[in-house]
Amino acid sequence: MSSHNDLSHIDKKSLFILAPRLQIFAAAALLVGLGALGTGFFLHDGARVWGSVLFNTFFFFCFGLGGIILGTCTDVIGATWHRPIRRLQEAFGAFVPVASVIFLIFMIAIAFNLGDAGKVYKWIANPEMLHEYPGKRDWLVPNFFYVRVILCLSLLSGIVIFQLFHTTKRDRLWMEGKYEEAEYFAEVYRVKSRFWSAPSLFIIGVSFTFLAFDVTMSLAPTWLSTLWGGWS
């Protein structure tokens, strides 16, 4: 096995994979998506557009958070088998703060009914439909809803950013040529991560459950499932 001294002779530029065609494809896909978004608003079908934004954002948000959760679980038990794929997991996880910003824009759009965003959730457009559901009538209140969603997103994004900063620090130190410091930090992180990862998983589990209930299950406000958070 190569030591860090042997690895220090590697051309660091060779570690960056350039994929110009893939970047062009991604940019083209982004433009198509923005074009579809604009077309939907132009055709006055805003509620459907915002619904699609919600579904897609939540779908990939779950992928990203799942990658972070898997890495955090292996930190708790001190597993090392996942190291070859860990950076892939974290690449997915990096989307979580981005998705949180999109959700925040969505919440603002709902609050001010921008592009008919207020029609996505039936209970916001028609509060009377919850009249016979006292528990939901007290829970599904617009301002309380916004606060809960923003709080959960802040907690989840904060944990993800914290995790990514520390798990990639060793690599960043190595890329800067600080090999001894990178090796020392790797050992320190291995020990400390086993302590902070467990409470992080608890916070993620609780926050995501509430977020799933609020953001997706409330789309059908008269339906109830106590397992929805886990299913999501």
Backbone bond lengths (Angstrom), bond angles and torsions (degrees), N, CA, C in turn:
res aa  C-N    CA-C-N  psi(-1)  N-CA   C-N-CA  omega(-1)  CA-C   N-CA-C  phi
1 M - - - 1.463 - - 1.525 109.33 -
2 S 1.307 116.67 137.03 1.465 120.76 -178.08 1.514 110.69 -74.23
3 S 1.302 116.02 140.94 1.458 120.93 175.18 1.510 108.98 -83.52
4 H 1.343 115.74 173.51 1.461 118.93 179.81 1.521 110.55 -66.43
5 N 1.378 116.50 -25.84 1.459 119.19 177.67 1.522 111.39 -68.16
6 D 1.348 116.13 -38.35 1.462 120.04 177.01 1.523 110.53 -67.15
7 L 1.339 116.18 -41.19 1.459 120.90 -179.13 1.525 111.88 -67.17
8 S 1.332 116.63 -24.01 1.463 119.70 -178.06 1.523 112.40 -66.74
9 H 1.342 116.80 -17.09 1.460 120.26 -179.62 1.532 112.31 -86.60
10 I 1.344 116.45 -4.11 1.464 119.70 179.98 1.523 109.75 -71.47
11 D 1.318 115.79 138.85 1.461 120.71 175.32 1.533 108.09 -69.91
12 K 1.319 116.42 111.37 1.466 120.19 -174.52 1.527 112.17 -63.87
13 K 1.324 116.78 -25.97 1.465 119.36 179.29 1.519 111.46 -65.07
14 S 1.337 115.79 -25.42 1.461 119.72 -179.15 1.531 112.23 -72.36
15 L 1.347 116.27 -13.61 1.458 120.24 -179.08 1.525 111.97 -82.15
16 F 1.319 117.40 -14.02 1.460 121.26 179.38 1.524 109.34 -92.88
17 I 1.319 115.27 121.94 1.455 120.68 -179.56 1.525 108.79 -94.68
18 L 1.316 116.24 117.04 1.462 121.00 179.05 1.522 108.85 -96.87
19 A 1.296 115.72 129.09 1.472 121.05 -179.57 1.525 108.63 -133.01
20 P 1.332 117.47 75.23 1.471 120.47 -176.25 1.520 113.65 -59.37
21 R 1.339 117.55 -37.39 1.465 119.86 -179.96 1.519 110.85 -66.29
22 L 1.334 115.06 -40.29 1.461 118.87 178.06 1.520 110.82 -66.03
23 Q 1.318 117.17 -37.30 1.461 121.11 177.88 1.529 111.00 -65.18
24 I 1.328 116.00 -40.19 1.467 120.07 177.57 1.526 110.51 -64.30
25 F 1.343 115.39 -42.06 1.466 119.70 178.39 1.530 111.00 -62.46
26 A 1.330 116.20 -43.06 1.467 120.65 179.59 1.527 110.66 -63.44
27 A 1.336 116.92 -41.60 1.466 120.70 178.68 1.524 110.79 -64.66
28 A 1.349 116.20 -40.48 1.468 120.24 178.65 1.520 110.71 -64.64
29 A 1.356 116.62 -41.54 1.459 120.86 178.87 1.530 110.80 -63.60
30 L 1.332 116.12 -37.86 1.461 120.89 178.12 1.526 110.59 -63.91
31 L 1.315 116.55 -43.42 1.464 120.58 179.22 1.524 111.31 -64.48
32 V 1.337 116.43 -39.94 1.470 120.06 177.75 1.524 110.00 -63.08
33 G 1.340 115.92 -42.35 1.462 119.89 178.71 1.516 112.66 -62.89
34 L 1.332 115.87 -44.08 1.463 119.54 177.98 1.525 110.99 -65.00
35 G 1.344 115.86 -35.78 1.455 119.44 177.70 1.520 111.41 -65.39
36 A 1.327 116.89 -41.91 1.465 120.94 177.78 1.524 110.94 -64.73
37 L 1.338 114.86 -38.02 1.464 120.17 178.32 1.527 110.37 -62.09
38 G 1.333 115.41 -47.69 1.460 119.59 179.66 1.519 112.45 -64.56
39 T 1.327 116.23 -38.24 1.463 120.34 179.19 1.520 111.24 -62.83
40 G 1.330 115.40 -41.20 1.467 119.70 179.42 1.512 112.12 -61.44
41 F 1.328 116.52 -43.36 1.465 119.45 177.97 1.529 111.24 -68.71
42 F 1.336 116.32 -36.67 1.457 120.28 179.37 1.531 111.19 -63.67
43 L 1.325 116.36 -34.40 1.467 121.30 179.69 1.527 112.05 -86.82
44 H 1.320 116.64 10.15 1.473 123.18 177.66 1.531 112.08 58.41
45 D 1.332 114.59 41.43 1.464 120.07 176.75 1.533 108.81 -118.51
46 G 1.338 114.23 46.65 1.455 121.22 -173.50 1.512 114.70 -59.89
47 A 1.332 117.32 -40.16 1.466 120.25 -178.11 1.527 110.80 -60.69
48 R 1.330 116.25 -40.39 1.463 120.23 178.83 1.525 111.27 -68.69
49 V 1.320 116.83 -37.52 1.463 121.18 178.46 1.529 110.37 -63.34
50 W 1.331 115.70 -48.61 1.463 119.29 -179.79 1.522 111.18 -64.73
51 G 1.335 116.83 -34.51 1.458 120.28 176.40 1.521 111.66 -62.56
52 S 1.335 116.28 -40.47 1.461 120.93 177.63 1.524 111.11 -66.58
53 V 1.335 116.48 -40.10 1.467 120.91 177.12 1.528 109.88 -61.30
54 L 1.328 116.02 -43.51 1.459 121.15 179.46 1.530 110.86 -61.02
55 F 1.332 116.52 -49.07 1.463 120.45 -177.44 1.522 111.37 -61.61
56 N 1.325 117.24 -49.35 1.458 121.12 -176.93 1.529 112.08 -65.85
57 T 1.335 115.56 -41.80 1.467 118.91 -179.73 1.514 111.07 -64.67
58 F 1.324 116.93 -44.14 1.460 120.47 -179.40 1.527 111.18 -66.10
59 F 1.340 116.61 -38.10 1.465 121.49 -179.62 1.529 110.89 -60.04
60 F 1.327 117.05 -51.40 1.458 120.17 -178.09 1.525 111.72 -77.25
61 F 1.326 116.60 -25.02 1.467 121.00 172.23 1.525 109.47 -59.80
62 C 1.330 116.47 -42.58 1.465 121.24 179.45 1.525 111.11 -65.83
63 F 1.330 117.50 -39.72 1.458 120.96 176.23 1.526 110.63 -59.01
64 G 1.321 115.55 -48.39 1.455 119.89 -178.49 1.511 112.41 -63.64
65 L 1.323 116.15 -45.39 1.463 119.79 -179.49 1.522 110.54 -66.14
66 G 1.342 116.41 -34.50 1.463 119.42 177.43 1.514 112.28 -62.15
67 G 1.330 116.78 -38.01 1.461 120.18 177.70 1.516 111.78 -63.60
68 I 1.323 116.23 -42.21 1.468 120.49 178.43 1.526 110.73 -66.26
69 I 1.335 116.81 -40.40 1.465 120.86 -179.54 1.522 110.56 -62.97
70 L 1.337 117.04 -43.25 1.467 119.99 179.70 1.524 110.80 -61.23
71 G 1.328 117.06 -45.32 1.455 120.15 178.28 1.519 112.06 -63.02
72 T 1.324 116.59 -39.28 1.464 120.97 179.97 1.522 110.99 -67.69
73 C 1.336 117.23 -38.28 1.466 121.22 178.08 1.528 110.98 -61.95
74 T 1.329 116.51 -42.53 1.463 118.89 179.79 1.526 111.69 -69.55
75 D 1.335 117.00 -27.86 1.466 119.81 175.55 1.530 110.50 -66.88
76 V 1.328 115.80 -38.62 1.465 119.70 -177.96 1.529 110.96 -61.16
77 I 1.330 116.25 -41.85 1.469 119.87 -176.31 1.529 112.66 -94.79
78 G 1.331 116.33 -0.58 1.461 119.95 177.83 1.518 113.81 72.27
79 A 1.344 117.61 26.38 1.462 121.32 -179.59 1.527 110.71 -75.12
80 T 1.320 115.53 149.70 1.468 120.48 -179.81 1.528 112.81 -122.06
81 W 1.340 117.35 -4.27 1.471 120.49 -175.52 1.530 112.65 -64.02
82 H 1.329 116.41 -24.02 1.463 120.39 -173.49 1.525 113.53 -86.26
83 R 1.316 118.15 -2.11 1.464 120.16 -174.75 1.527 113.89 -56.09
84 P 1.344 119.65 -39.99 1.470 118.53 179.46 1.528 114.30 -63.07
85 I 1.339 117.08 -23.41 1.475 119.74 -177.93 1.523 112.54 -111.69
86 R 1.316 116.93 0.88 1.465 119.31 -174.08 1.525 112.42 -61.04
87 R 1.321 117.41 -41.28 1.456 119.43 -178.97 1.527 111.61 -66.32
88 L 1.328 116.93 -28.43 1.471 119.84 174.91 1.525 109.82 -67.37
89 Q 1.326 115.67 -43.20 1.467 119.82 177.43 1.525 110.49 -59.27
90 E 1.319 115.65 -45.12 1.458 120.01 -176.53 1.521 111.84 -70.97
91 A 1.340 116.18 -27.82 1.466 119.24 175.55 1.528 109.74 -64.28
92 F 1.332 116.93 -40.90 1.459 120.62 174.24 1.526 110.28 -64.52
93 G 1.345 115.71 -43.15 1.457 120.58 -177.94 1.507 113.53 -62.25
94 A 1.333 117.11 -27.08 1.464 120.69 -179.57 1.523 111.89 -63.95
95 F 1.339 116.91 -16.18 1.461 119.84 179.27 1.528 112.14 -78.83
96 V 1.313 117.89 -17.81 1.469 121.10 -176.54 1.533 112.29 -57.73
97 P 1.343 120.52 -49.29 1.472 118.90 177.24 1.523 112.62 -62.67
98 V 1.346 116.95 -34.79 1.467 120.63 177.89 1.519 109.86 -64.74
99 A 1.333 116.24 -45.38 1.462 120.81 178.23 1.529 110.65 -61.92
100 S 1.322 116.74 -35.45 1.464 120.53 179.38 1.527 110.89 -63.76
101 V 1.323 116.34 -38.43 1.475 120.36 177.17 1.535 109.78 -64.77
102 I 1.338 116.53 -41.35 1.473 120.29 178.19 1.528 109.95 -62.79
103 F 1.333 116.42 -42.80 1.470 120.38 177.40 1.529 110.82 -61.49
104 L 1.326 115.92 -39.37 1.465 119.96 179.43 1.527 110.64 -62.97
105 I 1.332 116.04 -43.55 1.471 120.19 176.30 1.531 110.11 -60.79
106 F 1.315 115.39 -39.72 1.469 120.73 178.84 1.529 110.96 -63.05
107 M 1.337 116.79 -42.51 1.469 120.48 179.16 1.530 110.59 -63.61
108 I 1.322 116.77 -40.21 1.470 120.85 178.12 1.521 109.82 -63.97
109 A 1.340 116.01 -42.21 1.468 120.58 179.20 1.517 111.11 -62.47
110 I 1.336 116.87 -38.20 1.468 120.12 178.08 1.519 110.31 -67.45
111 A 1.340 115.63 -45.40 1.471 119.91 -177.10 1.521 112.06 -59.35
112 F 1.343 116.53 -35.42 1.467 120.04 -178.61 1.529 112.26 -107.72
113 N 1.338 115.51 9.12 1.463 122.51 178.96 1.535 111.66 51.27
114 L 1.325 115.07 49.15 1.460 120.29 178.72 1.523 109.73 -80.25
115 G 1.316 116.88 124.57 1.456 120.44 -179.91 1.508 113.14 61.82
116 D 1.329 116.96 34.46 1.475 123.00 -179.85 1.524 112.73 62.56
117 A 1.333 117.67 27.49 1.462 120.56 179.11 1.525 111.51 -64.03
118 G 1.334 116.90 -27.72 1.458 120.60 -179.80 1.515 113.70 -65.78
119 K 1.337 117.25 -13.91 1.469 120.62 -179.30 1.524 112.93 -87.71
120 V 1.322 116.65 -8.26 1.472 119.65 -179.04 1.519 110.34 -63.40
121 Y 1.330 116.03 -42.76 1.459 121.15 178.67 1.527 108.58 -100.27
122 K 1.331 115.50 113.82 1.465 120.60 -175.38 1.521 112.04 -60.92
123 W 1.336 116.64 -33.91 1.463 119.35 -176.30 1.526 111.96 -72.03
124 I 1.352 117.67 -19.14 1.456 120.14 174.20 1.519 109.90 -80.16
125 A 1.334 115.83 -43.05 1.464 120.52 179.10 1.521 111.83 -69.79
126 N 1.341 116.59 -31.14 1.461 120.97 -177.85 1.527 110.19 -138.93
127 P 1.338 118.06 80.52 1.471 121.65 -177.09 1.530 113.17 -60.43
128 E 1.339 117.89 -24.50 1.459 121.11 -176.56 1.524 112.56 -65.36
129 M 1.330 117.85 -18.50 1.460 119.95 -178.04 1.528 112.16 -68.00
130 L 1.339 117.04 -16.11 1.462 121.21 179.21 1.523 112.18 -98.63
131 H 1.323 116.98 11.59 1.463 120.89 -175.70 1.526 111.97 -59.15
132 E 1.327 117.31 -35.72 1.466 121.06 -177.84 1.527 112.55 -92.46
133 Y 1.321 117.20 9.69 1.462 121.78 179.04 1.534 108.06 -124.53
134 P 1.334 117.26 80.35 1.467 120.45 -173.50 1.528 114.48 -56.70
135 G 1.341 117.67 -39.23 1.457 119.60 179.50 1.513 111.78 -64.35
136 K 1.315 116.35 -47.53 1.454 120.92 -179.69 1.522 110.97 -70.70
137 R 1.314 115.84 -31.95 1.470 119.62 179.13 1.516 110.82 -62.56
138 D 1.341 116.81 -34.18 1.462 120.92 178.85 1.532 112.01 -83.29
139 W 1.324 116.33 -27.17 1.457 120.57 -176.96 1.532 111.92 -85.06
140 L 1.322 115.77 -45.40 1.459 120.45 -177.37 1.528 110.63 -87.53
141 V 1.315 113.75 75.40 1.459 122.85 175.94 1.531 106.49 -115.33
142 P 1.332 118.88 127.02 1.475 121.04 -173.18 1.521 115.81 -44.51
143 N 1.339 118.13 -56.98 1.470 119.48 -175.84 1.529 112.07 -63.58
144 F 1.333 116.30 -39.94 1.465 121.12 177.39 1.532 109.68 -64.95
145 F 1.306 115.81 -38.10 1.463 122.30 177.68 1.527 111.01 -61.19
146 Y 1.328 117.29 -47.61 1.468 121.11 179.96 1.520 111.27 -60.84
147 V 1.318 116.41 -43.10 1.467 121.01 -178.66 1.524 110.55 -62.88
148 R 1.334 117.12 -44.66 1.464 121.06 -179.28 1.527 111.25 -62.58
149 V 1.319 115.76 -46.84 1.465 119.93 -177.77 1.525 110.24 -63.24
150 I 1.322 117.43 -46.55 1.468 120.76 -179.01 1.524 110.82 -64.52
151 L 1.336 117.20 -38.90 1.466 120.96 178.61 1.528 110.76 -63.59
152 C 1.336 116.75 -46.48 1.468 120.50 -179.81 1.527 111.14 -63.99
153 L 1.314 117.10 -42.78 1.457 120.79 178.74 1.524 111.18 -64.10
154 S 1.324 116.76 -38.11 1.466 120.63 179.34 1.526 110.76 -65.42
155 L 1.322 116.94 -42.99 1.460 120.81 179.04 1.527 111.33 -64.20
156 L 1.331 115.93 -46.70 1.463 119.97 -178.23 1.523 111.68 -65.95
157 S 1.333 116.57 -44.47 1.459 120.21 179.50 1.525 111.16 -65.59
158 G 1.333 116.39 -39.07 1.459 120.45 178.88 1.520 111.85 -61.45
159 I 1.340 116.23 -43.49 1.460 120.43 179.54 1.525 110.59 -65.95
160 V 1.331 116.53 -42.95 1.466 120.44 -179.64 1.528 110.89 -62.49
161 I 1.326 116.87 -46.28 1.470 120.47 179.71 1.532 110.49 -62.95
162 F 1.326 116.03 -41.83 1.471 121.02 178.09 1.529 110.88 -60.57
163 Q 1.339 115.65 -46.25 1.461 120.36 -179.64 1.522 111.65 -63.83
164 L 1.331 116.04 -47.21 1.461 119.72 -177.66 1.529 111.67 -64.20
165 F 1.322 116.42 -38.36 1.470 119.95 -179.95 1.527 110.72 -60.74
166 H 1.328 115.88 -43.23 1.457 119.47 -176.41 1.527 113.01 -80.16
167 T 1.323 117.79 -37.45 1.459 118.65 -177.96 1.523 112.77 -72.10
168 T 1.319 116.80 -26.39 1.473 119.34 179.59 1.533 112.78 -96.38
169 K 1.324 117.00 -3.90 1.465 119.75 -177.04 1.527 111.37 -62.76
170 R 1.336 116.60 -39.72 1.465 119.61 179.50 1.533 110.70 -58.98
171 D 1.334 115.70 -43.87 1.462 119.47 179.98 1.523 111.38 -65.68
172 R 1.339 115.92 -39.21 1.460 119.31 -179.59 1.531 110.96 -66.02
173 L 1.340 116.03 -38.74 1.466 119.76 177.16 1.527 110.43 -65.09
174 W 1.329 115.68 -40.73 1.471 119.46 179.82 1.523 111.01 -65.13
175 M 1.336 116.85 -40.91 1.461 120.48 179.73 1.532 111.24 -65.08
176 E 1.335 115.96 -26.98 1.467 120.68 178.20 1.518 112.17 -83.53
177 G 1.333 116.15 -1.02 1.459 119.78 179.18 1.513 114.51 86.23
178 K 1.324 117.57 8.34 1.465 121.74 180.00 1.524 108.99 -92.62
179 Y 1.321 117.56 71.87 1.451 123.12 -170.01 1.533 113.18 -68.72
180 E 1.317 116.43 -43.57 1.467 119.90 179.85 1.532 110.40 -65.22
181 E 1.317 115.91 -43.44 1.466 120.70 179.54 1.525 110.54 -64.53
182 A 1.331 116.77 -38.19 1.463 120.69 178.67 1.523 110.76 -64.39
183 E 1.330 116.51 -41.95 1.467 121.03 179.50 1.526 111.09 -65.54
184 Y 1.320 116.42 -41.09 1.471 120.80 179.02 1.530 110.51 -66.00
185 F 1.343 116.39 -44.53 1.464 119.63 -179.18 1.523 111.02 -63.64
186 A 1.337 117.52 -37.05 1.460 121.00 -179.75 1.526 110.83 -59.61
187 E 1.330 116.92 -40.84 1.461 120.63 179.82 1.527 111.07 -70.94
188 V 1.328 116.27 -40.76 1.469 120.25 178.50 1.527 110.43 -63.15
189 Y 1.336 116.02 -44.05 1.465 120.43 -179.91 1.528 111.03 -62.99
190 R 1.332 117.05 -40.95 1.467 120.86 -178.66 1.521 111.25 -57.30
191 V 1.330 116.58 -38.63 1.463 121.29 -178.93 1.527 111.10 -76.83
192 K 1.315 116.39 -49.54 1.467 120.14 -175.87 1.528 112.61 -67.92
193 S 1.335 117.61 -33.96 1.462 119.98 -176.52 1.517 112.12 -63.22
194 R 1.328 117.72 -27.50 1.465 120.17 179.71 1.522 111.64 -69.29
195 F 1.334 117.27 -18.80 1.462 120.83 179.80 1.531 111.98 -93.28
196 W 1.348 117.72 -43.27 1.457 117.97 -176.35 1.538 112.44 -85.93
197 S 1.331 117.72 -15.11 1.463 119.54 -177.87 1.521 112.46 -70.41
198 A 1.336 117.53 -37.69 1.461 120.67 -179.22 1.532 112.13 -61.89
199 P 1.349 119.60 -52.63 1.468 118.58 176.70 1.523 112.45 -63.72
200 S 1.343 117.09 -29.45 1.468 119.36 177.28 1.524 110.37 -63.63
201 L 1.327 116.96 -41.46 1.465 120.82 178.84 1.524 110.86 -63.58
202 F 1.323 116.73 -38.27 1.472 120.45 178.88 1.526 110.35 -63.59
203 I 1.326 116.43 -46.46 1.463 120.81 -179.64 1.530 110.38 -64.12
204 I 1.333 116.43 -41.16 1.464 120.25 178.35 1.518 110.73 -62.07
205 G 1.340 116.67 -45.54 1.460 120.76 -178.85 1.513 112.91 -60.08
206 V 1.329 116.42 -47.28 1.468 120.79 -178.73 1.527 110.72 -68.45
207 S 1.328 116.95 -46.63 1.468 120.89 -177.52 1.520 111.60 -63.46
208 F 1.331 116.43 -44.25 1.464 119.34 -178.65 1.528 111.34 -66.71
209 T 1.331 116.99 -36.12 1.464 120.18 178.39 1.524 110.93 -60.91
210 F 1.322 116.82 -48.03 1.463 120.19 178.09 1.525 110.94 -63.76
211 L 1.334 116.30 -39.75 1.460 119.77 -180.00 1.524 111.13 -63.37
212 A 1.328 116.62 -42.78 1.467 120.37 179.02 1.518 111.30 -64.10
213 F 1.333 116.68 -42.35 1.463 120.10 177.57 1.526 111.03 -58.72
214 D 1.333 115.05 -47.87 1.462 119.97 -174.06 1.524 112.98 -73.11
215 V 1.330 116.84 -47.30 1.458 120.40 -171.51 1.525 113.55 -78.89
216 T 1.330 117.10 -37.20 1.464 118.82 -175.48 1.527 114.22 -109.69
217 M 1.334 118.25 -46.44 1.460 118.33 -176.36 1.520 111.95 -67.64
218 S 1.323 117.19 -29.06 1.462 119.32 -179.54 1.530 112.61 -73.05
219 L 1.354 116.51 -4.55 1.465 118.97 172.82 1.527 109.86 -65.80
220 A 1.337 115.93 -25.21 1.471 122.14 173.85 1.523 106.17 -118.76
221 P 1.312 118.36 76.41 1.473 122.85 -167.77 1.523 115.97 -62.11
222 T 1.322 118.27 -23.13 1.465 119.55 -178.76 1.525 111.64 -90.79
223 W 1.333 116.68 -1.87 1.469 120.43 179.63 1.520 108.99 -100.61
224 L 1.327 117.57 149.43 1.462 121.15 -176.66 1.517 110.52 -137.72
225 S 1.324 116.12 135.64 1.463 122.34 174.12 1.507 108.11 -146.10
226 T 1.332 116.86 121.49 1.457 119.96 179.35 1.531 111.46 -76.78
227 L 1.337 117.54 -10.24 1.464 121.79 -178.60 1.521 112.69 -101.25
228 W 1.321 116.81 2.89 1.462 119.88 -173.38 1.530 113.42 -59.06
229 G 1.326 116.53 -38.30 1.463 119.86 179.63 1.515 111.96 -59.30
230 G 1.328 116.18 -43.24 1.462 120.75 178.63 1.516 112.64 -69.32
231 W 1.324 116.43 -40.31 1.462 120.27 179.14 1.526 111.27 -63.57
232 S 1.322 116.00 -36.22 1.460 119.79 -178.38 1.518 110.95 -66.65
